[in-house]
């Protein structure tokens, strides 16, 4: 029933993809802010990439961002 309501609003699948993208974007930003990186400047660099590259920046962060973090022992 909720899906029909969303489609009647006029968004349809674009609204759903927009919501998914927003969740991905917020997840990446929160993960960057809460993480420690090997190089102190990487946090700022990743935030700039996420803000300006939008969808591609979030996907690149998910793909290679883990390798730039420090592991706590």
Order of alpha helices (4+ residues) and beta strands (2+ residues): alpha-alpha-alpha
